[in-house]
Amino acid sequence: MKINGNHHHTIWVKEDDEQIVQIIDQRALPHQLVIEDLTSVDDVFRAIKEMHVRGAPLIGVTAAFGMYFAALEAFDNQEFIHYVKASAEKLKSARPTAVNLAWAVDYQLSLLSNNPKSLPATLLENALTIKKESIERCRKIGEYGLPLIEDIYRKTQRPVNILTHCNAGWLACIDYGTATAPIYAAHDKGIPVHVWVDETRPRNQGARITAFELKEHGVPHTIITDNAGGHLMQHGKVDLVLVGTDRTTRDGDVCNKIGTYLKALAAKDNGVPFYVGAPSSSIDFSISDGLKEIPIELRGEEEVKYIQGEHEGGIKKVLLTPKESSAANYAFDVTPARLVTGLITEQGICEASRKGLVKLFH
């Protein structure tokens, strides 16, 4: 997608040095565009843990490059295979909820061989393949989700109002996004759309990041407080809810940014379709019960107690709460499959159920 009219991915290998991977440091958006160099496993671990990169698909691709760095670093270690495997466990511990992280690391581990000389090149090539495949999954989600928006427009003959939560756009992926891919496809086709952008406390990924990328692409949008979504649905101002997923079970339960469950409840109560952009890399076919089996990340309380913004040309953090008050920062919640109208995958749209997923992923 575009920033200042120029096409960007969220992660890439530096043009003149393949031992440097570059990312957009999303902590600085929308106020500054910061390009960060990653050169080690520790750099990748920190970038994922501290959310320089975020979004399940992007986390997975970043971790794949982290495994490439592990192979490069292992040459200085006598226990070559042990070092790479230990690096894999470290990377997987960075964030526990998004399944893409473990999926990408384990995929890279499956390529381990006893030939240390060839491993870095193999893992780099595979990381680039994972990146390419991730982009294509998102593009296909846009292709399959587009008719949902077209159908609403055909019936209403007015701009289609879509509610999002958090950021499931190209900045959470590599390009296109998951939940935003159908929105971009509709906008680019000339279908009038308007996006209600949940601010998404506590890190405000909606207000900071989704709004930023929609602005850059020229998509009409309005930022709202997290609690306004239900009100808008009650008054017929939302035609469709589109969200992403960090982990979806084989029975269709959807784990996504905290607050998604409340949007699904409001959508169900008001008869608003609730769809999830779900690439196969975010579907965990090994588990069935999202409430019992998905680990929910509990992040630091400072994200709740402080807010970040621009002030006099710099980025500042401001304390919102009494300094002595404690805060709980649950990063995700689980939306039961019964509240999900459908899953939009790169293989097509299906109901949120084991039966539905089996039809697409044999």
Solvent accessible surface area in square Angstrom, and as a share of the most:
residue,aa,sasa,rsa
1,M,18,0.08
2,K,97,0.41
3,I,4,0.02
4,N,119,0.61
5,G,56,0.54
6,N,92,0.47
7,H,113,0.50
8,H,41,0.18
9,H,49,0.22
10,T,1,0.01
11,I,0,0.00
12,W,62,0.22
13,V,34,0.19
14,K,63,0.27
15,E,177,0.79
16,D,119,0.62
17,D,55,0.28
18,E,105,0.47
19,Q,101,0.45
20,I,29,0.15
21,V,0,0.00
22,Q,28,0.12
23,I,0,0.00
24,I,1,0.00
25,D,9,0.05
26,Q,1,0.00
27,R,89,0.33
28,A,10,0.08
29,L,1,0.00
30,P,46,0.29
31,H,67,0.30
32,Q,78,0.35
33,L,75,0.37
34,V,54,0.31
35,I,70,0.36
36,E,36,0.16
37,D,65,0.33
38,L,1,0.00
39,T,69,0.40
40,S,28,0.18
41,V,6,0.04
42,D,74,0.39
43,D,25,0.13
44,V,0,0.00
45,F,49,0.20
46,R,96,0.35
47,A,1,0.00
48,I,0,0.00
49,K,92,0.39
50,E,75,0.34
51,M,6,0.03
52,H,7,0.03
53,V,0,0.00
54,R,8,0.03
55,G,13,0.12
56,A,3,0.02
57,P,11,0.07
58,L,0,0.00
59,I,2,0.01
60,G,3,0.02
61,V,2,0.01
62,T,0,0.00
63,A,0,0.00
64,A,0,0.00
65,F,0,0.00
66,G,0,0.00
67,M,0,0.00
68,Y,5,0.02
69,F,2,0.01
70,A,0,0.00
71,A,0,0.00
72,L,44,0.22
73,E,47,0.21
74,A,0,0.00
75,F,99,0.41
76,D,139,0.72
77,N,60,0.31
78,Q,185,0.82
79,E,110,0.49
80,F,21,0.09
81,I,51,0.26
82,H,124,0.56
83,Y,60,0.23
84,V,0,0.00
85,K,106,0.45
86,A,49,0.38
87,S,8,0.05
88,A,0,0.00
89,E,103,0.46
90,K,78,0.33
91,L,0,0.00
92,K,50,0.21
93,S,71,0.46
94,A,0,0.00
95,R,14,0.05
96,P,61,0.38
97,T,1,0.00
98,A,5,0.04
99,V,18,0.11
100,N,3,0.02
101,L,2,0.01
102,A,35,0.27
103,W,85,0.30
104,A,0,0.00
105,V,0,0.00
106,D,64,0.33
107,Y,77,0.29
108,Q,0,0.00
109,L,38,0.19
110,S,82,0.53
111,L,60,0.30
112,L,37,0.19
113,S,49,0.32
114,N,142,0.73
115,N,76,0.39
116,P,45,0.28
117,K,174,0.74
118,S,48,0.31
119,L,2,0.01
120,P,11,0.07
121,A,69,0.53
122,T,51,0.29
123,L,0,0.00
124,L,17,0.09
125,E,118,0.53
126,N,16,0.08
127,A,0,0.00
128,L,77,0.38
129,T,52,0.30
130,I,3,0.01
131,K,22,0.09
132,K,151,0.64
133,E,67,0.30
134,S,8,0.05
135,I,33,0.17
136,E,74,0.33
137,R,33,0.12
138,C,1,0.01
139,R,90,0.33
140,K,47,0.20
141,I,0,0.00
142,G,3,0.03
143,E,79,0.35
144,Y,75,0.29
145,G,0,0.00
146,L,28,0.14
147,P,70,0.44
148,L,37,0.18
149,I,0,0.00
150,E,34,0.15
151,D,49,0.25
152,I,27,0.14
153,Y,64,0.24
154,R,152,0.55
155,K,154,0.65
156,T,51,0.29
157,Q,122,0.54
158,R,90,0.33
159,P,68,0.43
160,V,0,0.00
161,N,28,0.14
162,I,0,0.00
163,L,1,0.00
164,T,5,0.03
165,H,3,0.01
166,C,13,0.08
167,N,6,0.03
168,A,13,0.10
169,G,0,0.00
170,W,1,0.01
171,L,0,0.00
172,A,3,0.02
173,C,1,0.00
174,I,0,0.00
175,D,7,0.03
176,Y,71,0.27
177,G,0,0.00
178,T,6,0.04
179,A,2,0.02
180,T,2,0.01
181,A,2,0.02
182,P,1,0.01
183,I,0,0.00
184,Y,5,0.02
185,A,30,0.23
186,A,0,0.00
187,H,54,0.24
188,D,97,0.50
189,K,127,0.54
190,G,62,0.60
191,I,17,0.09
192,P,48,0.30
193,V,4,0.02
194,H,33,0.15
195,V,0,0.00
196,W,38,0.13
197,V,0,0.00
198,D,0,0.00
199,E,39,0.18
200,T,0,0.00
201,R,66,0.24
202,P,14,0.09
203,R,46,0.17
204,N,15,0.08
205,Q,4,0.02
206,G,0,0.00
207,A,29,0.22
208,R,27,0.10
209,I,0,0.00
210,T,1,0.01
211,A,8,0.06
212,F,17,0.07
213,E,2,0.01
214,L,1,0.00
215,K,114,0.48
216,E,36,0.16
217,H,42,0.19
218,G,48,0.46
219,V,2,0.01
220,P,72,0.45
221,H,55,0.25
222,T,58,0.34
223,I,84,0.43
224,I,21,0.10
225,T,81,0.47
226,D,28,0.15
227,N,140,0.72
228,A,26,0.20
229,G,0,0.00
230,G,25,0.24
231,H,101,0.45
232,L,14,0.07
233,M,6,0.03
234,Q,124,0.55
235,H,114,0.51
236,G,54,0.52
237,K,94,0.40
238,V,7,0.04
239,D,22,0.11
240,L,1,0.01
241,V,1,0.00
242,L,1,0.00
243,V,1,0.00
244,G,2,0.02
245,T,10,0.06
246,D,17,0.09
247,R,28,0.10
248,T,0,0.00
249,T,0,0.00
250,R,67,0.24
251,D,43,0.22
252,G,0,0.00
253,D,19,0.10
254,V,0,0.00
255,C,0,0.00
256,N,8,0.04
257,K,13,0.06
258,I,54,0.27
259,G,13,0.13
260,T,0,0.00
261,Y,71,0.27
262,L,109,0.54
263,K,11,0.05
264,A,0,0.00
265,L,66,0.33
266,A,20,0.16
267,A,0,0.00
268,K,128,0.54
269,D,122,0.63
270,N,52,0.27
271,G,67,0.65
272,V,16,0.09
273,P,48,0.30
274,F,1,0.01
275,Y,28,0.11
276,V,0,0.00
277,G,1,0.01
278,A,0,0.00
279,P,3,0.02
280,S,26,0.17
281,S,9,0.06
282,S,0,0.00
283,I,10,0.05
284,D,14,0.07
285,F,89,0.37
286,S,86,0.55
287,I,20,0.10
288,S,27,0.17
289,D,49,0.25
290,G,0,0.00
291,L,129,0.64
292,K,173,0.73
293,E,76,0.34
294,I,9,0.05
295,P,59,0.37
296,I,64,0.32
297,E,13,0.06
298,L,109,0.54
299,R,38,0.14
300,G,33,0.32
301,E,71,0.32
302,E,82,0.37
303,E,21,0.09
304,V,37,0.21
305,K,15,0.06
306,Y,73,0.28
307,I,61,0.31
308,Q,60,0.27
309,G,25,0.24
310,E,99,0.44
311,H,101,0.45
312,E,160,0.72
313,G,62,0.60
314,G,21,0.20
315,I,54,0.27
316,K,102,0.43
317,K,124,0.53
318,V,85,0.49
319,L,65,0.32
320,L,95,0.47
321,T,42,0.24
322,P,90,0.56
323,K,147,0.62
324,E,157,0.71
325,S,46,0.30
326,S,102,0.66
327,A,30,0.23
328,A,69,0.53
329,N,5,0.02
330,Y,123,0.47
331,A,2,0.02
332,F,13,0.05
333,D,23,0.12
334,V,11,0.06
335,T,0,0.00
336,P,22,0.14
337,A,20,0.15
338,R,160,0.58
339,L,9,0.04
340,V,13,0.07
341,T,70,0.40
342,G,1,0.01
343,L,0,0.00
344,I,1,0.00
345,T,0,0.00
346,E,24,0.11
347,Q,94,0.42
348,G,6,0.06
349,I,67,0.34
350,C,14,0.08
351,E,95,0.43
352,A,10,0.08
353,S,27,0.17
354,R,112,0.41
355,K,137,0.58
356,G,3,0.02
357,L,3,0.02
358,V,81,0.46
359,K,131,0.56
360,L,40,0.20
361,F,39,0.16
362,H,199,0.89
